Amino acid sequence: MNWDLKPDRPIYFQLIEQIELKIISGVYPPGSRLPSVRDMATDAAVNPNTMQRALSELENQGLLHSQRTSGRFVTENEEIIMNMKYSIAKNVVQEFIERMHSLGYNGEEIITLLKQIEEER
């Protein structure tokens, strides 16, 4: 798993965001077992306590659950995953629209531009 951690934001938040993305994109499918805290921390080059804190927060959100001796698993509740996916997508779209408005585009122009770019793909 590639980690893209930047020094400008707290590592803990970045770990949460990147694990969320791995879950909603299917890298960690529903019901799958995550690597150990130590393995994930080593892979991300972070302190295991920081990784533990991020994973605990994801448990609080309901995206993960622990089984005492077996480790952490992604929820099998697809509604939780879809709600997280919608929430992240909504934030991305809101940020995009704000940036486009700051460039002088109105809503109709944004939609037209998106359609043009999608057709070019």
N, C-alpha and C positions, 0 to 999 in steps of 0.2 A: 504494500500500500504506500503510495507516494504521499508525503506530507508537505504542504506548502505553507510553512509558518513564517510570518512576517514579524519584524521587531516592533512595528508601530502599534500593535494591539495586544492585549493580554493573551498569552498562549492558551490558557484555559478556555476562553471563548472560542478561539480558532479551532481547538480540538473538538469542541462540541459541534461547531458548524460543519467541520469536515466529516465527522462521524455521521451526523444527520444526513449529509449529502450522500454518503456511501450507503446508508440505509434506504433513502427514498429512491436512489438510482438503481438499487438492486445489487450492488456489489456485496452487501450483506443482506441476503434475502430474508423474508419473514421466517422466523423459527431457527435461523442459523446461529451457530455458536461463534462468538467473537474470540480472537486470540486472547491470550492471557494479558493482564494489565502490564506485566513486565515485558512481554514480547512487543506489545503495542508501544510502550514507552521507549523501548530500545529502538524500534523502527522509526519513531518520530523524533528521537534524540531529545526526549524530555524526561524530567524527573517522574518516577513512577507515581509519586503522590499527586502530581498534577494530572496525570492520566486518570488515576483513581477518582479524583474529584470530578473530572469531566464525565466519566462513565456513571458516577453516582447521580449527577444532574440528569443524564439521559434516562436513568432509571426513574427518577422523580417525574419526568415528563411522560413516562409510560412506554418509551421506545425500546427500552431494554428491561430484562428481568434476570435475576440471579437464581441459580439453583445451587444450593449449598456446596456440593462437592464437584459440580460439573462445570461451573463457570457462568459467564453471562451470555444471554441469548437475546436476539432481536425478537420483539413481540410478533405474535402471529395475527394480531388484530390489525387487519389491513385498513380499517377506518382510521386508526391512530396514525398510521403511516401516510394515508392520503390527506388527512388534515394537516400534517406537518408539511407535506409537499405543497399543498395549497397555500399555506401560510408563508412559506419561503418564496414561492412564485409570486405571491401578491406583493411582498416586500420588494422583490426585484423589479416588478412592473412599476410600482409606485416610485421607486428611485429613478427608473428610466424616464417615466413621464415628467418628473420634476426636472431632470436634466434637459429633456427636450423642450420643455416650456422655457427654461433659462436660455435656450438657443433661439427662442422666438417662434417655435412651432406651436400651432394650436392642435386640439384633439383630432380634428379631421385630417390635418396634414400629417400627423403622427401615424394615423391608421393607413393613409395612402402610402407613406414611405415604407412602413412595415410590409405592406402587400407587395410593393415593388421589390424590396430586398428578398422577400421569401420567394418570389417568382424567379429571381436571378440565381437563387441557390439551385 
